[in-house]
Amino acid sequence: MLKQAKAKLGAKQVEQVKDLSKLVLDSSHQIWLAGLGAFARAQQEGSKVFELLVKQGQEIESRTKDIASAKVEEVRARTEEIKAKATGNWDKLEHVFEERVSRALNRLGVYTSKDVQALADRVADLSEAVNTLLAEKQGGKATAPKARAAAPKAAAPKPKATAPKAAKPRATKATRGSATH
């Protein structure tokens, strides 16, 4: 009897195992078919998805280029603004410096190039007048002094072009030394 009970139980278990293995086999077959279907669909729609991603990438690139270009232009404009302001300030500073140096040199009695040129022109005029007077006096022999008149023009002394102020005469070393003794 034991043998028969074992046989009945064993047959049920074997059948259950067979049913279970058939279910597992069917289930794995369905999973395989689902995977094949997903793969086929991915191949069909993959190109569509790829094209969609490319389009979105182009849109994003276009927007970022526009934003970057706007920022670059903003920086350029600001740079030009700062450059113009700095150049203007530099020009003002240069002008102020030149004015101060000019006033200081004038107070010290240093002649400017304009003063020297005016004196050179005046010396040339006076030399010409002297040569004319000499020519009249000698009867027209004034060719030698005219040739010498060009030489003093280059090496003109530095007398002051403007008349000294009447209210405040300048003190020289000689007058300073005699005033203190």
Z-matrix of the N, CA and C atoms (Angstrom, degrees):
N
C 1 1.378
C 2 1.526 1 111.87
N 3 1.202 2 114.45 1 -35.67
C 4 1.445 3 119.52 2 176.99
C 5 1.511 4 110.42 3 -61.62
N 6 1.279 5 114.85 4 -38.47
C 7 1.438 6 118.70 5 -179.80
C 8 1.514 7 110.38 6 -66.37
N 9 1.293 8 116.82 7 -38.66
C 10 1.452 9 120.02 8 -178.63
C 11 1.530 10 110.08 9 -70.51
N 12 1.317 11 117.67 10 -36.55
C 13 1.460 12 121.23 11 179.45
C 14 1.532 13 109.91 12 -67.23
N 15 1.315 14 113.38 13 -40.26
C 16 1.465 15 117.57 14 178.86
C 17 1.512 16 109.72 15 -65.90
N 18 1.284 17 117.48 16 -39.84
C 19 1.447 18 121.80 17 -178.04
C 20 1.526 19 109.84 18 -65.89
N 21 1.367 20 117.08 19 -42.44
C 22 1.458 21 120.32 20 179.20
C 23 1.535 22 110.24 21 -65.11
N 24 1.317 23 115.93 22 -45.03
C 25 1.475 24 119.03 23 179.59
C 26 1.522 25 110.82 24 -66.75
N 27 1.296 26 118.47 25 -41.43
C 28 1.453 27 123.23 26 -179.54
C 29 1.512 28 111.39 27 -64.04
N 30 1.317 29 116.96 28 -37.58
C 31 1.459 30 120.19 29 -179.13
C 32 1.524 31 109.52 30 -68.67
N 33 1.345 32 116.27 31 -38.02
C 34 1.468 33 119.28 32 177.96
C 35 1.527 34 110.85 33 -66.79
N 36 1.303 35 115.72 34 -42.02
C 37 1.468 36 119.72 35 -179.60
C 38 1.522 37 110.68 36 -67.17
N 39 1.299 38 117.21 37 -40.55
C 40 1.457 39 120.64 38 179.57
C 41 1.524 40 108.79 39 -63.47
N 42 1.304 41 115.82 40 -41.03
C 43 1.449 42 119.54 41 -179.79
C 44 1.529 43 110.31 42 -67.57
N 45 1.301 44 116.81 43 -38.56
C 46 1.471 45 120.38 44 177.70
C 47 1.530 46 110.20 45 -64.80
N 48 1.312 47 115.38 46 -40.05
C 49 1.461 48 119.58 47 178.89
C 50 1.527 49 109.36 48 -65.50
N 51 1.328 50 117.16 49 -40.27
C 52 1.459 51 120.56 50 178.80
C 53 1.522 52 110.17 51 -64.24
N 54 1.359 53 116.41 52 -44.01
C 55 1.468 54 119.91 53 178.77
C 56 1.542 55 110.44 54 -62.89
N 57 1.304 56 115.09 55 -40.64
C 58 1.469 57 120.04 56 -179.77
C 59 1.526 58 110.47 57 -65.74
N 60 1.302 59 117.77 58 -43.38
C 61 1.466 60 120.33 59 179.85
C 62 1.520 61 110.58 60 -66.58
N 63 1.365 62 116.08 61 -34.85
C 64 1.465 63 118.53 62 177.83
C 65 1.528 64 109.89 63 -66.51
N 66 1.312 65 117.16 64 -40.25
C 67 1.461 66 121.09 65 177.47
C 68 1.529 67 110.96 66 -63.01
N 69 1.292 68 117.44 67 -43.91
C 70 1.473 69 121.55 68 179.50
C 71 1.519 70 109.41 69 -63.91
N 72 1.312 71 117.25 70 -42.53
C 73 1.457 72 121.69 71 179.67
C 74 1.524 73 110.56 72 -64.05
N 75 1.341 74 117.10 73 -45.12
C 76 1.471 75 120.97 74 177.65
C 77 1.532 76 110.83 75 -62.22
N 78 1.301 77 115.65 76 -43.21
C 79 1.461 78 120.41 77 -179.37
C 80 1.533 79 111.02 78 -64.00
N 81 1.305 80 117.83 79 -44.20
C 82 1.461 81 120.73 80 179.88
C 83 1.526 82 110.34 81 -66.61
N 84 1.356 83 116.88 82 -34.75
C 85 1.454 84 120.33 83 177.22
C 86 1.536 85 110.18 84 -64.76
N 87 1.346 86 116.72 85 -41.06
C 88 1.463 87 120.90 86 178.53
C 89 1.554 88 110.30 87 -65.37
N 90 1.315 89 116.26 88 -39.47
C 91 1.480 90 119.96 89 178.35
C 92 1.523 91 109.22 90 -63.06
N 93 1.326 92 115.99 91 -42.09
C 94 1.464 93 120.46 92 178.55
C 95 1.523 94 110.57 93 -61.31
N 96 1.340 95 116.64 94 -44.82
C 97 1.464 96 120.17 95 179.66
C 98 1.525 97 111.47 96 -65.06
N 99 1.341 98 117.08 97 -37.79
C 100 1.476 99 120.62 98 177.32
C 101 1.525 100 109.84 99 -63.70
N 102 1.309 101 117.53 100 -40.33
C 103 1.468 102 121.07 101 178.34
C 104 1.517 103 111.19 102 -64.02
N 105 1.366 104 116.37 103 -42.78
C 106 1.462 105 119.48 104 177.63
C 107 1.531 106 111.31 105 -63.00
N 108 1.328 107 115.45 106 -40.15
C 109 1.472 108 119.69 107 178.61
C 110 1.529 109 111.07 108 -64.65
N 111 1.319 110 116.31 109 -42.18
C 112 1.474 111 119.78 110 178.84
C 113 1.525 112 110.30 111 -64.15
N 114 1.317 113 116.11 112 -40.08
C 115 1.457 114 120.15 113 179.55
C 116 1.526 115 110.37 114 -63.88
N 117 1.345 116 117.06 115 -44.74
C 118 1.469 117 121.20 116 179.79
C 119 1.527 118 110.44 117 -63.02
N 120 1.322 119 116.28 118 -42.47
C 121 1.467 120 119.78 119 179.87
C 122 1.531 121 110.83 120 -66.32
N 123 1.326 122 116.72 121 -39.34
C 124 1.469 123 120.24 122 178.34
C 125 1.525 124 110.44 123 -63.20
N 126 1.345 125 116.48 124 -36.38
C 127 1.458 126 118.71 125 177.72
C 128 1.519 127 110.69 126 -67.17
N 129 1.329 128 116.80 127 -40.79
C 130 1.461 129 120.53 128 -178.56
C 131 1.530 130 110.82 129 -69.38
N 132 1.310 131 116.11 130 -47.88
C 133 1.460 132 120.24 131 -175.55
C 134 1.520 133 112.06 132 -90.92
N 135 1.295 134 116.96 133 -9.16
C 136 1.469 135 120.12 134 -179.01
C 137 1.507 136 112.01 135 -60.13
N 138 1.326 137 117.26 136 -41.38
C 139 1.459 138 119.55 137 179.69
C 140 1.529 139 110.11 138 -67.36
N 141 1.352 140 116.69 139 -35.19
C 142 1.461 141 119.94 140 177.33
C 143 1.521 142 110.19 141 -65.98
N 144 1.310 143 117.12 142 -43.59
C 145 1.459 144 121.48 143 179.77
C 146 1.530 145 109.62 144 -64.39
N 147 1.330 146 116.12 145 -42.40
C 148 1.461 147 120.45 146 179.17
C 149 1.526 148 110.62 147 -60.93
N 150 1.339 149 116.52 148 -46.27
C 151 1.462 150 120.69 149 178.91
C 152 1.521 151 111.13 150 -62.25
N 153 1.324 152 117.04 151 -39.49
C 154 1.464 153 121.33 152 177.72
C 155 1.531 154 110.30 153 -63.27
N 156 1.316 155 116.91 154 -42.93
C 157 1.463 156 120.52 155 178.96
C 158 1.530 157 111.32 156 -65.14
N 159 1.337 158 117.36 157 -39.16
C 160 1.466 159 120.88 158 177.46
C 161 1.517 160 109.92 159 -62.95
N 162 1.326 161 117.44 160 -44.46
C 163 1.461 162 121.71 161 -179.49
C 164 1.530 163 111.00 162 -61.47
N 165 1.340 164 115.58 163 -45.24
C 166 1.463 165 119.60 164 178.37
C 167 1.529 166 110.84 165 -63.16
N 168 1.319 167 117.05 166 -38.87
C 169 1.464 168 121.17 167 178.08
C 170 1.521 169 111.54 168 -63.17
N 171 1.340 170 116.59 169 -40.19
C 172 1.465 171 120.65 170 178.82
C 173 1.527 172 110.95 171 -64.94
N 174 1.330 173 116.18 172 -40.67
C 175 1.465 174 119.96 173 179.09
C 176 1.524 175 110.77 174 -63.54
N 177 1.316 176 116.34 175 -44.07
C 178 1.459 177 120.31 176 -179.96
C 179 1.528 178 110.37 177 -65.12
N 180 1.330 179 116.29 178 -42.03
C 181 1.463 180 120.21 179 178.88
C 182 1.525 181 110.41 180 -62.07
N 183 1.315 182 117.52 181 -42.28
C 184 1.460 183 121.58 182 179.82
C 185 1.530 184 110.63 183 -62.16
N 186 1.334 185 116.29 184 -45.11
C 187 1.471 186 119.74 185 179.40
C 188 1.522 187 111.57 186 -63.50
N 189 1.329 188 116.89 187 -42.96
C 190 1.467 189 119.23 188 -178.84
C 191 1.525 190 111.07 189 -68.83
N 192 1.344 191 117.47 190 -34.40
C 193 1.463 192 119.58 191 176.27
C 194 1.520 193 110.42 192 -64.64
N 195 1.330 194 116.83 193 -42.87
C 196 1.461 195 120.36 194 179.20
C 197 1.522 196 110.87 195 -61.64
N 198 1.314 197 116.35 196 -44.68
C 199 1.464 198 120.87 197 -179.86
C 200 1.525 199 110.03 198 -64.87
N 201 1.333 200 116.41 199 -44.23
C 202 1.467 201 120.26 200 179.97
C 203 1.528 202 110.57 201 -63.66
N 204 1.328 203 117.27 202 -41.75
C 205 1.472 204 120.49 203 179.17
C 206 1.523 205 110.83 204 -63.02
N 207 1.310 206 116.11 205 -41.69
C 208 1.463 207 119.74 206 178.82
C 209 1.527 208 110.64 207 -62.68
N 210 1.309 209 117.20 208 -41.81
C 211 1.464 210 120.81 209 179.36
C 212 1.525 211 110.84 210 -66.47
N 213 1.326 212 116.76 211 -40.16
C 214 1.465 213 120.22 212 179.03
C 215 1.528 214 109.61 213 -62.86
N 216 1.318 215 117.39 214 -44.15
C 217 1.463 216 120.80 215 179.30
C 218 1.528 217 110.81 216 -64.02
N 219 1.318 218 116.42 217 -38.77
C 220 1.456 219 121.08 218 178.28
C 221 1.532 220 110.17 219 -62.42
N 222 1.315 221 116.22 220 -43.72
C 223 1.469 222 120.64 221 179.29
C 224 1.525 223 110.15 222 -66.41
N 225 1.323 224 117.93 223 -41.55
C 226 1.469 225 120.72 224 178.33
C 227 1.527 226 111.20 225 -61.03
N 228 1.318 227 115.77 226 -45.62
C 229 1.463 228 119.70 227 -179.46
C 230 1.529 229 110.27 228 -62.11
N 231 1.305 230 116.15 229 -43.76
C 232 1.474 231 120.79 230 179.83
C 233 1.532 232 110.31 231 -64.21
N 234 1.329 233 116.03 232 -39.37
C 235 1.459 234 120.47 233 179.11
C 236 1.524 235 110.38 234 -63.79
N 237 1.327 236 117.08 235 -44.28
C 238 1.462 237 120.90 236 178.65
C 239 1.533 238 110.58 237 -62.82
N 240 1.315 239 115.79 238 -39.53
C 241 1.459 240 121.27 239 178.77
C 242 1.530 241 110.38 240 -61.23
N 243 1.325 242 115.49 241 -47.47
C 244 1.464 243 120.61 242 -179.44
C 245 1.526 244 110.13 243 -65.97
N 246 1.331 245 115.97 244 -40.25
C 247 1.464 246 120.58 245 179.55
C 248 1.526 247 110.77 246 -61.86
N 249 1.335 248 116.56 247 -44.77
C 250 1.460 249 120.67 248 179.68
C 251 1.527 250 110.67 249 -63.64
N 252 1.310 251 115.82 250 -41.61
C 253 1.468 252 120.22 251 179.78
C 254 1.523 253 110.37 252 -64.75
N 255 1.326 254 116.70 253 -43.29
C 256 1.463 255 120.65 254 -179.97
C 257 1.523 256 110.57 255 -65.62
N 258 1.329 257 117.25 256 -40.44
C 259 1.458 258 120.71 257 178.96
C 260 1.525 259 110.10 258 -64.19
N 261 1.327 260 116.24 259 -42.99
C 262 1.469 261 120.38 260 177.99
C 263 1.517 262 110.99 261 -61.48
N 264 1.322 263 117.31 262 -44.58
C 265 1.456 264 121.07 263 178.74
C 266 1.519 265 110.65 264 -64.14
N 267 1.324 266 116.76 265 -39.86
C 268 1.466 267 120.60 266 179.72
C 269 1.525 268 109.89 267 -64.36
N 270 1.335 269 117.24 268 -42.37
C 271 1.460 270 120.88 269 178.68
C 272 1.527 271 110.81 270 -62.93
N 273 1.325 272 116.92 271 -41.65
C 274 1.466 273 120.65 272 178.02
C 275 1.528 274 110.32 273 -62.71
N 276 1.317 275 115.90 274 -44.55
C 277 1.456 276 120.63 275 -179.94
C 278 1.523 277 110.62 276 -62.50
N 279 1.324 278 116.07 277 -42.64
C 280 1.460 279 120.68 278 179.12
C 281 1.532 280 110.38 279 -62.44
N 282 1.329 281 116.62 280 -42.40
C 283 1.464 282 120.80 281 -179.79
C 284 1.531 283 110.58 282 -64.66
N 285 1.330 284 116.92 283 -44.43
C 286 1.467 285 121.12 284 178.54
C 287 1.521 286 109.95 285 -61.39
N 288 1.317 287 116.70 286 -43.92
C 289 1.470 288 121.01 287 179.49
C 290 1.521 289 110.79 288 -61.01
N 291 1.341 290 116.64 289 -46.72
C 292 1.463 291 120.32 290 179.99
C 293 1.528 292 111.26 291 -61.57
N 294 1.314 293 116.74 292 -41.05
C 295 1.464 294 120.81 293 179.26
C 296 1.529 295 110.61 294 -62.93
N 297 1.312 296 117.42 295 -45.14
C 298 1.465 297 121.13 296 -178.80
C 299 1.528 298 111.34 297 -66.05
N 300 1.316 299 116.14 298 -42.90
C 301 1.468 300 119.21 299 178.17
C 302 1.525 301 109.65 300 -62.93
N 303 1.320 302 116.67 301 -42.78
C 304 1.464 303 120.72 302 179.66
C 305 1.531 304 111.00 303 -61.05
N 306 1.331 305 117.44 304 -44.25
C 307 1.471 306 120.49 305 178.83
C 308 1.526 307 111.24 306 -64.65
N 309 1.346 308 115.94 307 -41.68
C 310 1.466 309 119.20 308 -179.96
C 311 1.521 310 110.59 309 -64.55
N 312 1.325 311 117.73 310 -43.51
C 313 1.460 312 120.82 311 178.37
C 314 1.526 313 111.26 312 -64.60
N 315 1.319 314 117.28 313 -37.79
C 316 1.454 315 121.63 314 178.55
C 317 1.530 316 110.15 315 -65.02
N 318 1.345 317 117.49 316 -41.67
C 319 1.471 318 120.81 317 177.84
C 320 1.527 319 111.44 318 -63.40
N 321 1.321 320 116.26 319 -33.58
C 322 1.462 321 120.62 320 -179.73
C 323 1.525 322 112.23 321 -80.79
N 324 1.312 323 117.05 322 -8.56
C 325 1.451 324 120.77 323 179.36
C 326 1.527 325 113.26 324 85.15
N 327 1.302 326 117.74 325 17.25
C 328 1.461 327 121.32 326 178.00
C 329 1.521 328 107.35 327 -82.95
N 330 1.321 329 115.30 328 133.18
C 331 1.458 330 120.42 329 -177.19
C 332 1.521 331 110.90 330 -85.13
N 333 1.315 332 115.05 331 145.07
C 334 1.459 333 120.22 332 177.33
C 335 1.517 334 109.00 333 -86.01
N 336 1.300 335 116.39 334 169.54
C 337 1.465 336 120.21 335 178.67
C 338 1.529 337 110.24 336 -64.02
N 339 1.319 338 117.44 337 -31.06
C 340 1.474 339 119.94 338 176.60
C 341 1.520 340 110.12 339 -65.83
N 342 1.348 341 116.42 340 -41.83
C 343 1.462 342 120.05 341 178.61
C 344 1.522 343 110.81 342 -61.84
N 345 1.330 344 116.45 343 -45.47
C 346 1.462 345 121.07 344 -179.36
C 347 1.523 346 110.17 345 -63.64
N 348 1.318 347 117.18 346 -42.49
C 349 1.469 348 120.19 347 179.20
C 350 1.518 349 111.07 348 -64.52
N 351 1.329 350 117.29 349 -39.77
C 352 1.468 351 120.47 350 178.24
C 353 1.524 352 110.17 351 -63.26
N 354 1.335 353 116.15 352 -41.86
C 355 1.455 354 119.57 353 178.77
C 356 1.532 355 111.02 354 -66.39
N 357 1.312 356 116.57 355 -40.73
C 358 1.464 357 120.10 356 178.84
C 359 1.522 358 110.01 357 -62.53
N 360 1.327 359 117.04 358 -41.87
C 361 1.470 360 120.43 359 177.48
C 362 1.529 361 110.45 360 -63.86
N 363 1.320 362 116.30 361 -40.93
C 364 1.475 363 120.94 362 -179.92
C 365 1.528 364 110.75 363 -64.85
N 366 1.345 365 115.91 364 -42.77
C 367 1.470 366 120.17 365 177.81
C 368 1.517 367 110.05 366 -62.68
N 369 1.316 368 116.65 367 -40.83
C 370 1.467 369 119.40 368 178.19
C 371 1.517 370 111.19 369 -62.55
N 372 1.349 371 116.44 370 -42.58
C 373 1.470 372 120.24 371 177.89
C 374 1.526 373 111.13 372 -62.64
N 375 1.321 374 115.77 373 -43.99
C 376 1.476 375 119.54 374 -179.66
C 377 1.527 376 110.75 375 -66.05
N 378 1.321 377 116.42 376 -39.71
C 379 1.467 378 119.66 377 178.02
C 380 1.517 379 110.39 378 -61.64
N 381 1.291 380 116.14 379 -41.08
C 382 1.461 381 120.49 380 178.89
C 383 1.525 382 110.66 381 -64.78
N 384 1.339 383 115.47 382 -40.87
C 385 1.469 384 119.29 383 179.31
C 386 1.529 385 110.07 384 -65.67
N 387 1.341 386 116.40 385 -41.96
C 388 1.474 387 119.66 386 178.69
C 389 1.515 388 109.74 387 -63.56
N 390 1.304 389 117.29 388 -43.67
C 391 1.466 390 120.83 389 178.99
C 392 1.527 391 111.60 390 -61.67
N 393 1.315 392 116.25 391 -38.59
C 394 1.464 393 120.13 392 177.99
C 395 1.525 394 109.81 393 -64.46
N 396 1.336 395 116.09 394 -44.79
C 397 1.466 396 120.00 395 179.53
C 398 1.533 397 110.60 396 -63.88
N 399 1.328 398 116.82 397 -41.53
C 400 1.464 399 120.27 398 178.24
C 401 1.521 400 111.05 399 -64.41
N 402 1.299 401 116.21 400 -38.55
C 403 1.457 402 120.40 401 179.43
C 404 1.517 403 110.91 402 -64.74
N 405 1.316 404 116.04 403 -40.40
C 406 1.463 405 119.87 404 178.52
C 407 1.520 406 110.55 405 -66.36
N 408 1.338 407 114.71 406 -39.01
C 409 1.446 408 119.79 407 -177.08
C 410 1.533 409 110.73 408 -71.76
N 411 1.305 410 118.05 409 -39.55
C 412 1.453 411 121.80 410 -177.57
C 413 1.523 412 112.68 411 -90.03
N 414 1.259 413 117.96 412 -7.07
C 415 1.448 414 120.69 413 176.68
C 416 1.518 415 113.14 414 89.60
N 417 1.290 416 118.59 415 32.52
C 418 1.454 417 122.03 416 172.39
C 419 1.522 418 114.68 417 100.74
N 420 1.333 419 121.12 418 13.87
C 421 1.464 420 122.57 419 179.12
C 422 1.538 421 110.06 420 -102.32
N 423 1.302 422 117.78 421 68.51
C 424 1.469 423 120.32 422 -176.28
C 425 1.520 424 112.30 423 -119.15
N 426 1.315 425 118.27 424 27.27
C 427 1.464 426 119.65 425 -178.64
C 428 1.520 427 111.73 426 -77.03
N 429 1.314 428 120.10 427 -36.89
C 430 1.471 429 122.18 428 -178.17
C 431 1.522 430 111.86 429 -67.79
N 432 1.324 431 121.07 430 -44.87
C 433 1.472 432 119.86 431 179.91
C 434 1.524 433 112.62 432 -64.42
N 435 1.320 434 119.14 433 -31.40
C 436 1.474 435 120.04 434 178.61
C 437 1.512 436 111.19 435 -65.09
N 438 1.300 437 117.50 436 -35.58
C 439 1.463 438 120.79 437 178.95
C 440 1.520 439 110.13 438 -67.24
N 441 1.307 440 117.44 439 -34.22
C 442 1.465 441 120.63 440 178.40
C 443 1.525 442 111.85 441 -76.86
N 444 1.314 443 118.66 442 -20.06
C 445 1.462 444 121.99 443 -177.29
C 446 1.523 445 111.84 444 -66.47
N 447 1.315 446 118.43 445 -26.26
C 448 1.465 447 120.97 446 179.68
C 449 1.522 448 111.39 447 -73.20
N 450 1.308 449 118.52 448 -31.69
C 451 1.466 450 121.67 449 -178.41
C 452 1.526 451 112.28 450 -65.75
N 453 1.337 452 120.98 451 -45.81
C 454 1.474 453 118.50 452 179.80
C 455 1.525 454 113.01 453 -64.83
N 456 1.310 455 117.93 454 -21.62
C 457 1.458 456 120.26 455 -179.98
C 458 1.523 457 111.20 456 -62.37
N 459 1.315 458 117.78 457 -38.11
C 460 1.457 459 121.67 458 -179.87
C 461 1.518 460 111.65 459 -75.38
N 462 1.326 461 117.99 460 -36.22
C 463 1.459 462 121.28 461 -175.93
C 464 1.515 463 110.19 462 -113.26
N 465 1.304 464 117.38 463 51.73
C 466 1.453 465 121.38 464 -177.82
C 467 1.518 466 110.37 465 -72.42
N 468 1.336 467 118.59 466 141.15
C 469 1.473 468 120.63 467 176.08
C 470 1.519 469 109.37 468 -68.64
N 471 1.316 470 117.50 469 168.38
C 472 1.453 471 121.93 470 -174.83
C 473 1.525 472 112.74 471 -103.12
N 474 1.300 473 119.74 472 60.44
C 475 1.471 474 118.56 473 172.52
C 476 1.519 475 109.12 474 -77.24
N 477 1.303 476 116.60 475 152.32
C 478 1.463 477 121.39 476 -177.17
C 479 1.521 478 109.41 477 -71.54
N 480 1.354 479 116.51 478 134.74
C 481 1.456 480 121.98 479 -176.71
C 482 1.522 481 111.32 480 -73.22
N 483 1.303 482 118.44 481 -33.12
C 484 1.459 483 121.16 482 -178.61
C 485 1.519 484 108.90 483 -97.08
N 486 1.278 485 115.03 484 154.33
C 487 1.464 486 119.76 485 178.87
C 488 1.522 487 109.23 486 -71.34
N 489 1.333 488 118.69 487 142.13
C 490 1.469 489 119.80 488 178.80
C 491 1.523 490 110.38 489 -65.20
N 492 1.330 491 115.67 490 154.13
C 493 1.462 492 120.76 491 -179.00
C 494 1.524 493 109.46 492 -67.10
N 495 1.298 494 115.45 493 134.74
C 496 1.457 495 120.08 494 -177.26
C 497 1.523 496 111.26 495 -72.63
N 498 1.315 497 117.69 496 -32.84
C 499 1.458 498 120.66 497 -175.69
C 500 1.519 499 111.87 498 -75.67
N 501 1.314 500 118.05 499 -28.34
C 502 1.449 501 120.39 500 -173.48
C 503 1.525 502 110.12 501 -134.24
N 504 1.323 503 120.65 502 88.84
C 505 1.457 504 120.41 503 179.24
C 506 1.520 505 110.06 504 -71.58
N 507 1.309 506 115.93 505 149.47
C 508 1.468 507 120.92 506 -178.85
C 509 1.523 508 110.18 507 -79.14
N 510 1.312 509 114.04 508 142.26
C 511 1.456 510 119.05 509 177.42
C 512 1.517 511 108.92 510 -92.35
N 513 1.315 512 116.77 511 136.44
C 514 1.455 513 120.57 512 176.20
C 515 1.509 514 108.25 513 -103.12
N 516 1.309 515 116.20 514 175.22
C 517 1.472 516 119.66 515 179.97
C 518 1.530 517 110.19 516 -61.65
N 519 1.288 518 115.69 517 -39.05
C 520 1.472 519 119.05 518 -178.08
C 521 1.515 520 110.83 519 -65.10
N 522 1.338 521 118.17 520 -43.36
C 523 1.466 522 119.44 521 -178.76
C 524 1.513 523 110.96 522 -74.56
N 525 1.309 524 118.07 523 -30.99
C 526 1.478 525 120.23 524 176.76
C 527 1.517 526 110.44 525 -65.66
N 528 1.333 527 116.01 526 -43.22
C 529 1.463 528 119.91 527 -178.20
C 530 1.524 529 111.43 528 -66.55
N 531 1.326 530 117.79 529 -37.22
C 532 1.457 531 119.78 530 -178.48
C 533 1.512 532 111.32 531 -77.44
N 534 1.325 533 118.43 532 -25.91
C 535 1.458 534 120.47 533 -179.34
C 536 1.515 535 111.16 534 -74.73
N 537 1.309 536 118.60 535 -28.74
C 538 1.455 537 120.02 536 -178.01
C 539 1.498 538 112.71 537 -85.80
N 540 1.352 539 118.64 538 -17.99
C 541 1.469 540 120.44 539 -178.44
C 542 1.469 541 111.30 540 -91.81
